[in-house]
Amino acid sequence: MIQRRFRQVDVFTTLPYQGNPVAVILDGDGLTTEQMQTIARWTNLSETTFVCAATDPSADYRLRIFCPASEMRFAGHPTIGSAHALLTSGFSPKQEGMLVQECGVGLVNLKTAPDGVSIALPKAHFKEVDEAARTAVEDAIGAPLLETPVIVDLGVAWLTAQVASGEALRQLKPSMEAISAVARRVGANGLNLFGLDGDTPEVRSFAPHEGTPEDPVCGSGNGAVAYYLRQRRGAVDYQARQGRCVGRDGHIRVVHDGDAIWLGGQAVNCIEGYIVA
């Protein structure tokens, strides 16, 4: 075993302990998949990442992302948090102001700026579900949906739906068991809900069967909402909020640029040190 550089980064906030933490092992090369999964279970965060040497010459680095139960192809807040950890540890990108991350969905472009890191969201794939799934979701959350949910898959497949308002969303006390059942039935990683306060989306993301009952501030979940909203109201930039139901207050920025959707936010290092592995 050797000492490997470690950061715990709070994402979508400038205030420590108000965003979504991610554990970042900056020296991931040499660890097996089994060792990475063991460490992810031990940190017990929604995601733990391992920065490795890129295998694609176009990429700055390769990122492997694990939740407590399994490896993930892509996730939003770990991508932003890992980029922040790299940049604040002295990493020099190939192109100033840009990073290229290699991960399970291929190459992901990132912009870096004083106001944080932004991701060019992977292309989303939509999958319709039946009315039985809508009924099951409404039973699970104890509230009506505005329309039948849809699966939005950006590497993480979120069953995504809108409720009456942000306030209605914050009042929900959903059944984790029922959410797990409907997500498994439709082949989704979790349930992703949002409501509008005026033009501002509030988001809640639940993935209990993946080991995360409620994600404090979810990048891929907000990415799914961004694609969902663009289908319905066009390319409107906005800032979303998430986490107030679990004692956090994350802020997620969504900006459209042609066909691309950039999702970003700020981050702060909360723990710096070493992990032995």
N, C-alpha and C positions, 0 to 999 in steps of 0.2 A: 504494500500500500504506500501511496505517496500523498503529499499535500497538494491539493488542487485549489486554485483561486475560486472563491465563492462570493456571490453577492445575493442579497435579498432586496428586491426592487419593488417599490410601491408604484403602480402604474395608473394613469389617468388622474393624477393629482400632483400638486406641488407641496402638499402637506403630508408628512409621514403619517401612516396608519389610517388614511382616509380613502385610499384607492384599493387596488387589487394586487396583493403581493405575488411575486413569482421568484422562485429560487433559481439562480443561474450558476451553473458550474462552468467556468470559463475555460477549463482545460479538460474537455470531454474525451479527447483521443485516448485510446487504450482501454477504455471501459467497455465491457460487453453490454449487450441489450439487457441481460438479466441483472447486471449490476446497476444499470441506470434505473430500471424499474424498481429495484429494491430501495434505492435512494429516494425515488419519487414517493414511494409508500411511506418512507420514514419522514420526509419533510412534511407530508400530509397537507400540502397546499393544493389548490386546484390544478396547478401545473408546475413542473420543474423542467428546466431546459439544460441541454448540454451543448456547448459550442465546440465544434469540431472543424478540422481542416476541410475545405471544400473539395468535392470531387469534380465539379464543373468549373472550368477555368474562368467562366464569366462571373462566378460568385465570389464574394468576399469571405464567406464562411458557410458552413453547414450547421443547421440547427436541428437537434432532435428534441421533441417535445413529449413529455409524459404527464398524464394525470395519474392519480394513485392506482388506477386499475389497468391502464393500457397506454400504448404509444399513440400519439395523434399525428395526423398528416399536417395540420395547420392549426394555429390558434392565434388570436389577435393580441391579447395583452402580453402573452409570453414573447411574441415577436418584438413588440415595442420595448418591453422590459429588458430583453436580452441585448437589443441594440444599444439601449441606454447604458447597460452594464459594460458592454464592450467599449463604447466611446469614452466613458469616464475612467476606464482602466488603461487608457493610452493606445487603443487600437487605431491604426491609420487605414481608412478605406482607400480603395483604388481610385475613387473619384470623390473629390471634396463635395460634401453636401448630399451624397448618395451612398446607399448600401445595397448590395444584392445578396439576399439570403437564399440559400439552397435548403429545401425542406421537402416534406412528403408530397406537396402539390407541385413541386418544381421550383422555379426561381420566382422570388417575390422581391419587388423593388420597394425601397424605402427612401424617404427624404428625411434629412436631418436639418434642424434649424434651432435657433434659440427658444422657439415656442414649442419644442418637442419633436417627436418622431412621428411620421405619417407612413402608413402602409398603402400601397396600391393593392386594393383587395383582389384576391383571385376571382376569376370568373365564377359566377353563381349558376347553379343548375336548380331549376324549379321542378317540384313534383307535387301534383295535386293529391289530396286525400279525400276519402269519402265522408258523407254526412255523419256516419257512425263515429268517426274520429272527432268531428266537431262536438257531438254530444258527449263523448268521453272526456274531452278537454273541459267542457263546461261543467260536467259533474265533478271533475278533479279540482277545479278552482272555485266552484260555487258561484259562478257569475256567467252572464252571457257574453259571447263573442260578437263582434260587429259583422263578421263574415266567416266562411269556412276557412280554417287554417291551411297553410301550404308549407311544404318542406322547402327550405332554402339551404342549399348545400354549397359551402365554400371550402370543402375539406373537412368541415364539421357540419353535420346535417341537423339544422334546427327546425323543428316544427314551430312555425311562427304565426302569430295571430294578434289581432288588435282588440283591446277591450274599450269600454266606453270613454275612459279618461285616465289621466295620470293619477288622479286621486283614487279612482276605482281600482287601479292597479295596485296602489300602495296599501289598500285595505284587504287585499286577498290573503287568505290563509290556506294555501292549496295542500292537497294530500300528496305526499311524496310517493307513496305506494301507487296511487292511481296515475300519477304522472309517469312513473316508470313503466307501468303497464301499457299506456297508450303510446309512449315513445317507442317501446320495443315492438309493438304491433305494427306501427307504420314504418319502422326502420330508421328512426331518428336518434341522434345522440341525446336530445333533450327537448324541452319545451321552452320557447322564447316568446314572451309576451311584451306588448308595449301599449301605452295609452298616451294621448296628447294633452299637455297643459298649454293651451293656445296652440302655437306652432312647435313647441318643444316636446320631443318624445321623452318619456320616462320608460325605462326598460327593466325587465326582470328575466333572468335566465336560470332554468332549473335542469340539472342533469344528475338526478339522484342515482340512477343505475350506472353512471360513470364515476361515482364517488364524490360528486359535488352537488349536494342538495340544492343550494342556491349560490350561484357565482356572484361575488360582490360587484364586479364591474367587468363585463365580458366583451372583449373585442370582436370575436367572431359573431356573437349574438347581435351586437350592434351593427356589424356588417350585414347580417341577414335582414335586419330592419331597414338598413339603408337601401338595399336592393328592393325590398318589398315596397317601400315608400316611393322609390323612383318609378316603379311600374304603375303606381296609382296617381301620383301628383307631379311627375316629372323630376328634373334635376334641380332640386332645391337644396342649397347648403343649409346646415343647421348644427347646433350643438345639443347633444342629448345628455341626460343625467341617468345615473344608476347607482344603487347601493344604499339608498336611505333606509330601506327596510331592514338592512343588516348592519346599521351603524356606520356606514361609509357615505361618501359623497363624491362619486366620480364624475368627470366631465369628459365627454367624447366628442371630438370634432369630425364632421363629415363634410367633405368638399368634392364637388364634381368637376371633372376636367375632361370634356369630350365624353368618350365612352367609359373612362376610368372613374372609379370612386376611391378617393383617398380618405382613410380613416386614421385619426391620430389623437395624440394627447401628450401630456407631460408625464414625467416620472422622477422619482427620487430614490437614491440608495438609502436603505435603512440599516442593513447589516453588511459589513465588509470583513472578509477574513479568509479562512481556508477550511476545506472539508478533506478528511482523510479517506481515500478510496483507491 
